[in-house]
Amino acid sequence: MKVRIFALTLAATALFAAALPAADAAVEPGDVRAREAELEELRGALKALRDDLQTDLRKRDEQAASLRDAEKREAAAAKRLQGIRSEQKSNEAQRRKLQGERRKREGELAEERDALAEQLRAAYINGRGERLKLLLNQQDPAKLGRQMVYYDYLNRARNERIQTVIAHLAEIIRLDQELAKIAARLAELAADAKTEVAEQAEARIERAAVLASIRARISKRGDQITRLESEERALGNLIRDLQSVMRDFPVQGEQPFTAMRGKLGWPVNGRLGNDYGQQRAGGNIRWNGVVVEADRGAPVRAVARGRVSYADWLPGLGLLVILDHGGGYMSLYGHNDTINRDVGEWVQPGDIIATVGESGGRRSPALYFEIRNGARPENPHRWFGKALKPR
């Protein structure tokens, strides 16, 4: 795998040695094409790295690979369900808007019909011969002219009201058709949501079975520490490989990541579970980051501007997002339920990049968060403006 990463890095270097234009500079068509080519190259390099990693996992640990498959399947169903519910919400809002518009149109139609009925009653009372009487009996030509104009005005007003009534009726029919379409779409979405909920439940059952098998194996072999060491090595190798690829795709911003020390906001609202530096499993292994306990599905936000360098499953951390902030700094977000960003995408501080979950074998939902400077983990507490509440 290292040979492949080295080759990818050389290719990236040859293609993108030139510096990127500043973020606030005017973007020419050629620049857009160059950036699109850069993004495709970056995604290709990172995909190759990820595919190698997942292949190695399958060869090394079949049970962990089964856990990965179950959790990714569950996450995919959750993400589709998230999209369905978002569309349902949008359609419901559109339906309420159309229903309000229809009520308004019905009110206007009722007013126009009442006004038209009043005009027709007046015309009936006056009789159809009124105009002829006026012509025969009127002695003053000027007054006759004024009366004729008045009758013409009344007739035009009647015709206009009739046309308005017809227009209101046509609009109500159109709104009814739109409402029928939305009702049909909502019925489809409800059926889709039911399917995704069932898919998610099935994946959770599969996940629970795999986890029970893994825990039984660990209990029998007493190899929890060995497993943690293996997961830590896998993460360290991934970080090094990512930095090799990302070195030629520099992150540019108004200020370096180091300038944000002590000013960041936590990526999720929650309480501190496991803390940086604490021992794990009673051995010499320690936490390199923090575990923030939070509600399942809570939004996970980027702590600073950066680029998504990894968005996939990793042993021990489950669905993991890694952001490259430039200058060798990266932030890691693990145990997610869903991932909302793709590799290569730029994110800004506060952007939602994932949702809290329990992937990677956790028993309860939480976010694992870590900051790395090169291969070295840093105490994340020093980067934030306020402390996390203890559980």
MARFI-188105 format. One record per residue: x, y, z of N, C-alpha, C in turn; residue in three letters. Coordinates in steps of 0.001 Angstrom, whole numbers, plus 500000, padded with zeros to 6 digits. Example, Ala and Ser with C-alpha at 12.3 -4.5 7.8 and 13.67 -1.06 7.14 Angstrom:
513190494310507800512300495500507800513200496700507800ALA 512850497750507080513670498940507140512900500030507870SER 
This chain:
500814498802500000500000500000500000500860501264500000MET 502008501230500700502875502413500766503410502786499378LYS 503706501739498546504200502005497191503120502726496398VAL 501872502277496580500775502903495863500584504357496285ARG 500645504589497569500499505964498070501618506853497551ILE 502852506317497517503979507092497033503773507461495567PHE 503273506479494771503042506744493348501959507800493165ALA 500908507707493973499839508701493895500342510088494256LEU 501199510133495265501747511416495696502619512031494603THR 503441511205493957504272511706492865503418512256491728LEU 502327511525491404501446511980490332500792513306490694ALA 500359513402491956499730514641492414500719515795492371ALA 501970515509492751502998516553492748503238517072491341THR 503304516165490379503570516560489003502440517406488441ALA 501194517087488855500054517781488285499749519112488965LEU 500051519188490263499581520348491034500676521001491860PHE 501848521132491292502936521783492018502668523276492182ALA 501959523842491190501677525279491247500705525578492375ALA 500863526739493008499977527118494117498598527437493585ALA 497583527192494416496215527520494047495998529017494200LEU 495049529589493426494745531006493594494118531282494939PRO 494269532521495412493707532897496717492204532756496687ALA 491612532523497897490177532244497994489335533413497511ALA 489820534661497681489011535812497327489347536349495939ASP 490223535660495192490578536121493859489470535781492886ALA 489411536537491768488431536255490733488728534893490118ALA 487677534110489884487847532763489367487605532763487871VAL 488623532483487089488520532395485648488062530993485254GLU 487482530844484035487051529515483584488160528477483652PRO 489372528878483311490495527947483382490768527506484808GLY 490594528453485759490794528110487173489761527094487632ASP 488503527273487169487442526339487544487775524947487043VAL 488213524855485787488571523552485233489731522936485992ARG 490703523773486363491863523268487102491443522745488472ALA 490522523470489125490070523036490450489247521754490361ARG 488434521649489299487671520422489112488607519234488875GLU 489649519476488078490630518408487823491360518047489116ALA 491676519068489923492349518819491200491473517964492105GLU 490165518320492151489251517584493011489141516124492572LEU 489041515909491265488952514537490769490220513760491094GLU 491372514405490936492649513745491235492738513392492728GLU 492332514361493552492372514136494995491446512989495390LEU 490231513013494859489284511957495195489779510589494716ARG 490412510570493551490957509312493058492031508766493978GLY 492919509659494439493999509236495329493450508737496662ALA 492491509478497201491933509090498498491079507828498389LEU 490401507661497265489610506438497070490526505217496998LYS 491649505359496299492598504245496221493108503874497607ALA 493402504892498409493870504645499776492802503922500590LEU 491565504424500471490459503837501238490199502391500805ARG 490227502140499477489970500784498988491033499806499483ASP 492283500248499485493360499399500011493118499083501485ASP 492710500110502223492471499946503661491350498940503912LEU 490259499067503165489118498172503368489441496745502934GLN 490235496597501875490659495259501446491535494607502511THR 492457495392503052493319494872504124492489494439505329ASP 491449495214505642490595494873506783489917493533506560LEU 489382493320505372488688492068505080489625490870505213ARG 490869491046504757491842489958504858492250489703506309LYS 492376490783507079492925490684508428491901490227509458ARG 490652490703509334489669490457510389488278490382509771ASP 487808489183509534486516488982508880485367489517509731GLU 485463489354511053484394489836511926484304491362511911GLN 485454492033511951485449493500511895484884493976510558ALA 485222493250509484484695493613508170483180493423508130ALA 482677492384508788481231492160508857480546493275509638SER 481213493718510723480682494845511497480632496094510628LEU 481708496318509887481745497469508976480573497416507994ARG 480361496254507365479299496124506369477929496401506983ASP 477698495853508180476404496057508844476202497522509213ALA 477245498165509740477106499562510163476995500501508968GLU 477694500197507891477571501041506697476203500882506059LYS 475687499658506118474345499426505593473314500180506425ARG 473485500132507749472586500869508636472692502373508388GLU 473916502859508213474127504294507977473515504733506658ALA 473642503882505621473066504217504320471546504321504422ALA 470928503366505148469474503414505345469081504658506134ALA 469877505000507151469589506190507972469700507465507145ALA 470688507501506254470870508698505423469738508834504409LYS 469327507692503831468201507746502889466934508180503620ARG 466750507650504835465587508032505632465627509517505972LEU 466830510012506255467024511438506534466588512278505333GLN 466978511837504137466598512552502916465104512488502665GLY 464501511309502918463061511145502721462292512074503662ILE 462714512114504926462002512951505899462176514436505596ARG 463341514780505071463556516170504667462620516543503518SER 462481515623502555461568515881501432460124515902501907GLU 459786515010502842458436515026503407458124516381504053GLN 459087516876504809458905518172505482458697519288504460LYS 459501519254503395459380520262502345458025520176501653SER 457574518946501361456281518766500700455124519166501605ASN 455241518872502891454201519284503830454096520811503880GLU 455245521468503880455240522934503891454601523482502614ALA 454922522858501472454342523284500203452836523045500195GLN 452417521917500792450980521628500843450253522666501696ARG 450833523008502834450198524027503695450096525366502962ARG 451139525695502215451142526953501464450042526949500402LYS 449925525835499666448905525735498625447506525740499221LEU 447343525062500365446036525060501019445640526472501452GLN 446619527230501966446351528622502333445986529458501130GLY 446698529230500015446414529972498786445019529603498257GLU 444667528325498384443345527891497913442240528541498744ARG 442433528586500061441431529238500917441269530709500548ARG 442399531344500253442361532757499854441576532921498557LYS 441861532035497594441165532092496309439662531843496478ARG 439308530917497358437892530637497594437195531859498197GLU 437897532549499101437338533765499686437120534843498635GLY 438116535015497765438003536016496692436893535639495725GLU 436783534331495443435728533863494536434348534145495125LEU 434199533898496421432903534153497077432546535640496996ALA 433545536519497199433290537970497112432880538366495702GLU 433573537832494709433257538168493317431872537651492933GLU 431537536445493393430218535888493064429098536730493690ARG 429321537165494948428313537992495618428126539320494877ASP 429255539933494467429184541212493751428487541039492409ALA 428820539926491725428197539670490422426701539413490586LEU 426330538665491602424909538399491854424149539693492114ALA 424781540609492865424145541897493149423941542692491867GLU 424921542671490990424796543372489701423689542755488857GLN 423618541434488842422591540768488039421192541050488592LEU 421076541085489932419785541416490530419350542828490140ARG 420308543748490187420001545142489820419559545231488366ALA 420247544492487501419885544510486079418491543921485868ALA 418179542873486617416869542227486472415759543169486916TYR 415999543865488049414988544794488577414750545928487592ILE 415803546460487043415677547567486082415000547104484787ASN 415170545872484490414532545333483284415361545577482052GLY 415169544671481073415959544780479841415489545954478996ARG 414259546460479235413758547573478419414162548932478925GLY 414870548981480047415240550261480639416055551104479675GLU 416957550489478968417813551240478046416991551806476882ARG 416020551024476395415175551492475290414299552649475748LEU 413744552551476992412950553656477540413771554926477611LYS 414996554758478042415879555916478174416073556588476820LEU 416253555789475807416460556339474456415212557072473951LEU 414026556561474258412794557142473738412342558362474533LEU 412575558361475845412023559409476707412990560560476987ASN 414265560329476795415234561346477199415238562501476208GLN 415022563711476734414987564912475891416349565588475785GLN 417171565461476815418468566158476856419546565243476268ASP 420098565566475102421111564696474473422349564497475348PRO 422758565590476052423969565464476892423731564479478020ALA 422557564589478636422245563669479727422121562246479210LYS 421533562136477989421404560817477373422773560180477161LEU 423741560989476707425092560462476482425718559947477765GLY 425502560732478848426075560312480133425443559001480612ARG 424122558880480442423440557669480873423905556451480070GLN 424119556653478780424583555534477945425980555068478377MET 426845556030478669428201555678479151428105554910480462VAL 427157555329481327426989554660482618426571553201482427TYR 425615552987481518425177551608481263426292550759480658TYR 427084551383479776428228550639479201429235550262480293ASP 429453551172481196430382550900482304429887549724483150TYR 428584549728483451428026548640484241428177547300483522LEU 427932547299482230428068546055481459429505545553481454ASN 430466546499481274431882546099481278432277545558482645ARG 431770546229483699432101545777485055431562544373485295ALA 430337544119484791429775542781484928430632541751484209ARG 431036542074482999431862541141482210433211540875482890ASN 433807541933483442435084541774484139434929540857485356GLU 433821541036486084433598540179487251433393538723486821ARG 432711538536485723432511537175485215433853536544484868ILE 434724537316484197436050536793483842436897536514485087GLN 436756537378486088437494537170487339437040535885488029THR 435731535664488033435198534431488635435744533205487909VAL 435764533277486583436290532158485784437763531920486102ILE 438532533018486240439968532888486555440173532265487933ALA 439376532688488914439476532111490258439169530619490239HIS 438124530242489494437767528824489393438904528009488765LEU 439508528560487704440615527870487033441809527718487975ALA 442084528761488768443217528702489700442951527681490813GLU 441718527617491267441378526630492301441540525214491760ILE 441130525013490517441314523697489886442804523356489798ILE 443634524352489404445084524125489321445667523785490690ARG 445242524517491718445735524256493069445315522858493549LEU 444092522456493212443648521110493575444509520047492910ASP 444897520278491666445769519336490962447143519264491619GLN 447679520429491994448983520460492668448908519742494020GLU 447826519982494739447662519325496038447535517811495874LEU 446879517375494809446749515932494555448118515319494269ALA 448956516031493495450308515546493203451135515426494485LYS 451051516457495338451811516439496593451320515310497496ILE 450012515099497541449469514011498358449986512662497872ALA 450062512483496534450578511231495978452050511054496311ALA 452817512157496216454254512078496526454463511771498003ARG 453668512373498868453785512101500302453470510643500610LEU 452511510077499893452193508662500088453386507793499668ALA 454041508166498540455234507433498091456356507537499127GLU 456556508745499647457616508961500634457338508177501915LEU 456086508108502303455739507344503507456071505864503309ALA 455789505343502105456120503946501812457630503737501794ALA 458361504704501188459827504617501158460401504659502574ASP 459850505531503399460331505648504771460118504338505530ALA 458984503714505307458692502432505955459723501380505553LYS 460085501388504262461093500438503760462446500682504405THR 462843501960504498464154502292505057464217501987506553GLU 463111502203507256463075501872508686463279500369508870VAL 462633499582508021462799498125508095464233497720507767ALA 464823498367506747466214498079506372467161498415507512GLU 466909499555508155467734499989509277467623499005510445GLN 466406498566510728466193497623511832466897496292511548ALA 466825495841510304467485494592509921468999494712510074GLU 469542495863509654470987496088509775471407496149511242ALA 470564496708512090470892496789513519470921495394514161ARG 470000494553513729469992493178514245471276492459513825ILE 471650492661512552472897492056512062474092492592512832GLU 474094493912513077475196494544513813475298493964515227ARG 474152493809515891474150493281517255474719491868517302ALA 474395491056516299474901489684516258476412489661516068ALA 476912490517515159478361490585514914479090491069516157VAL 478535492097516819479162492631518031479223491580519136LEU 478153490816519277478145489765520297479240488745520026ALA 479445488417518765480491487472518378481875488040518671SER 482065489319518336483363489963518574483666490030520066ILE 482679490406520863482898490527522309483165489172522955ARG 482495488159522434482752486812522952484176486384522632ALA 484643486718521442486013486363521051487023487086521924ARG 486787488356522147487707489143522987487727488592524408ILE 486550488247524911486457487725526275487213486405526405SER 487092485580525394487750484270525455489261484416525356LYS 489705485282524459491143485411524213491819486414525144ARG 491037487215525792491623488260526629492489489208525828GLY 492093489465524574492976490259523696492429491661523438ASP 491700492228524400491174493577524194492294494593523984GLN 493362494469524766494487495402524622495136495243523258ILE 495290493993522831495869493735521510495003494367520418THR 493695494234520574492798494832519580492930496355519557ARG 492978496971520750493124498427520813494439498883520197LEU 495499498138520445496793498479519845496730498389518330GLU 496063497340517836495916497170516390495120498323515785SER 494036498736516446493217499843515947493991501155515968GLU 494799501344517006495595502566517092496640502619515981GLU 497250501479515680498218501421514583497534501711513245ARG 496339501135513068495602501353511820495290502834511631ALA 494867503503512708494575504932512619495844505730512332LEU 496937505387513021498202506089512784498667505938511348GLY 498537504731510794498934504499509398498056505297508437ASN 496753505324508746495838506094507902496202507572507910LEU 496478508121509087496842509541509193498087509828508361ILE 499097508980508480500334509204507715500084509144506210ARG 499278508159505781498988508045504351498178509233503845ASP 497218509685504644496427510850504248497300512091504128LEU 498197512266505063499069513440505006499992513389503799GLN 500388512176503393501203512048502194500446512514500958SER 499157512144500892498335512543499751497988514029499824VAL 497589514513501012497085515879501147498181516932501081MET 499429516513501223500529517483501207500531518311499920ARG 500086517704498820500115518403497535498779519060497198ASP 497868519085498145496592519767497984496402520689499183PHE 497200521747499283497225522549500521495899523231500813PRO 495592523307502099494414524040502564494800525492502752VAL 494069526385502092494346527807502212493212528490502958GLN 493547529434503763492532530157504524493037531527504929GLY 492159532287505581492533533626506008493584533594507111GLU 493566532550507922494545532436508992494878530970509221GLN 496089530674509699496469529280509931495656528673511062PRO 495577527363511070494806526654512090495341526947513491PHE 496649527136513605497244527402514922496701528682515557THR 496230529615514703495683530868515235494348530652515939ALA 493740529458515744492444529162516349492566528526517725MET 493778528296518181493956527664519487493251528479520579ARG 492429527800521362491692528445522440490431529162521999GLY 490098529089520691488936529835520176487872528939519550LYS 488134527669519406487200526790518710485947526511519544LEU 484882526125518833483661525648519495483579524137519338GLY 483077523447520338483015521986520293482134521516519140TRP 482470520381518550481728519926517364480318519433517652PRO 480013519154518926478686518660519261478346519082520685VAL 477060519278520936476605519569522305476463518251523058ASN 477174518119524142477116516879524918477953516981526174GLY 478180515829526798478951515776528042480188514922527848ARG 481227515277528572482493514571528461482376513162529033LEU 482712512169528212482763510784528662484198510429528985GLY 484863509767528054486282509465528222487099510682527834ASN 488185510916528573488964512135528369490353511826527827ASP 490910512846527199492260512755526652493254512368527761TYR 494102511370527467495136510952528405494716509874529382GLY 493424509586529465492973508531530374493397507154529841GLN 493591506223530782493937504854530392492738504152529762GLN 493066503200528879492032502398528239492285500922528535ARG 491285500217528959491346498760529180492415498366530184ALA 492792499274531068493746498942532116495170498742531650GLY 495496499092530411496852498912529904497573500233529764GLY 498624500239528942499389501470528707498789502323527604ASN 497735501839526984497085502610525919496230503695526565ILE 496317504891525999495561506023526533494712506642525428ARG 493691507353525850492840508052524886493611509198524240TRP 493585509232522918494255510304522172493326511482521898ASN 492063511325522249491081512383522062490054512322523166GLY 488870512836522896487797512826523888486570512139523306VAL 485801511525524177484512510957523803483431511860524382VAL 482619512445523502481557513355523926480224512616523798VAL 479588512346524924478309511642524912477210512612524492GLU 476407512181523510475357513045522968474220512179522446ALA 473139512813522058471983512093521543472262511553520144ASP 471740510360519879471848509807518533471201510769517531ARG 471905511009516437471375511880515395471684513353515591GLY 472312513718516723472677515125516938473682515557515870ALA 473605516808515406474527517248514348475965517358514845PRO 476879516887514024478316517019514281478839518098513342VAL 479487519123513895479890520281513099481413520382512986ARG 481858520892511849483292521127511645483758522219512604ALA 484912522024513229485397523018514193486111524167513498VAL 486546523954512255487277524996511534487202524702510040ALA 487627525677509260487654525478507809488629524354507474ARG 488242523540506506489135522460506110488582521695504935GLY 489260520616504615488858519777503492488692518342503981ARG 487624517685503522487371516307503933488404515399503265VAL 489212514754504089490225513859503536489853512388503723SER 488914512110504640488465510730504846487025510769505317TYR 486189509882504744484786509795505137484332508363504911ALA 484694507487505838484390506064505681484535505378507029ASP 484473504063506995484502503256508217485932502877508555TRP 486252502841509857487573502425510326487391501612511612LEU 488123500515511764487984499706512979488189500538514241PRO 487298500351515205487411501046516486486728502392516520GLY 486641503058515354486026504384515303484766504408514453LEU 484477503308513793483266503253512987483293504240511843GLY 482150504877511606482062505860510524482819507117510953LEU 483902507384510227484871508407510631484996509487509563LEU 485024510737510012485316511873509130486612512512509602VAL 487520512765508661488773513459508988488851514713508127ILE 489097515839508772489258517109508067490718517530508111LEU 491218517965506971492571518504506884492471520024506979ASP 493142520620507961493072522069508184494329522799507707HIS 495248522064507117496483522693506643497538522757507729GLY 498788522918507312499884523023508261500135521742509034GLY 499650520605508509499833519327509196498769519011510217GLY 497774519888510387496732519676511395495503519001510797TYR 494976518057511550493749517363511169492843517225512386MET 491521517204512140490563516899513209489791515651512817SER 489508514802513807488882513506513575487546513445514313LEU 486538512856513646485188512759514197484709511315513990TYR 484630510524515074484320509110514940483017508687515604GLY 482624507431515343481406506787515874480137507410515315HIS 480201507981514113479031508665513557477941507688513123ASN 476720508211513098475580507449512606475464507604511094ASP 475638508826510609475671509096509170476789510097508884THR 477259510066507644478258511029507175477599511888506112ILE 477701513218506268476981514140505387477872514842504368ASN 479146514520504344480061515168503400480882514128502651ARG 481313514512501441482108513608500619483576514009500663ASP 484421513046500377485862513288500318486152514386499291VAL 487043515293499649487427516383498756486646517658498959GLY 485512517596499655484687518793499862485339519749500852GLU 485128521037500599485542522063501555484421522268502561TRP 484770522503503810483783522815504840484223524065505588VAL 483234524754506119483475525963506909483140525678508374GLN 483631526504509298483309526282510715481802526239510943PRO 481351525217511647479924525094511939479144524280510935GLY 479735523937509785479030523103508811478762521720509398ASP 477578521182509136477248519834509609477918518812508703ILE 478769517973509291479513516992508506479061515561508782ILE 478322515356509888477888514005510262476823514124511345ALA 476335512950511794475418512910512936475936511889513944THR 475663512149515198476168511297516285475551509903516204VAL 476383508889516444475896507516516437476689506649517395GLY 476699505347517117477429504407517965478171503376517113GLU 478530503800515885479250502884514998480647502593515552SER 481220501500515093482531501091515581482455500222516812GLY 481249499794517186481113498876518312480717499497519624GLY 480362500792519640479952501422520892478592500893521339ARG 478361500955522657477079500531523217476088501687523311ARG 476588502919523316475710504087523423476244505185522508SER 475367506092522038475802507122521089476781508126521694PRO 477771508486520922478779509461521347479610509852520133ALA 480333510943520277481283511374519251482695511240519798LEU 483550510600519012484974510610519351485604511755518573TYR 486333512640519296486957513790518650488432513855519004PHE 489222514169517991490674514210518188491271515277517281GLU 492350515882517717493133516800516884494539516244516763ILE 495026516180515533496387515686515289497237516774514652ARG 498479516844515119499504517686514509500526516729513927ASN 500428516499512614501219515429512028500702514108512565GLY 501597513252513038501175511967513610500874512082515097ALA 501112513252515701501016513398517159499650513939517586ARG 498924513192518432497664513710518973497932514860519940PRO 497053515855519936497162516984520858495980516987521820GLU 496195517560522980495114517694523953494055518635523375ASN 492873518122523056491879518983522392491357520103523275PRO 491404519929524599490847520952525499491532522310525303HIS 492785522298524922493527523553524765493058524365523560ARG 492276523728522683491856524393521458490487525065521580TRP 489790524826522683488411525302522774488240526409523799PHE 487250527272523503487035528426524357486396528123525682GLY 485629527010525747485017526647527025485119525143527234LYS 485021524749528495485203523334528830483914522555528615ALA 484061521273528348482912520373528249482374520064529647LEU 481083519936529768480501519531531048480778518043531287LYS 481175517669532500481367516248532780480037515534532821PRO 480061514231532602478787513490532625478287513325534055ARG 
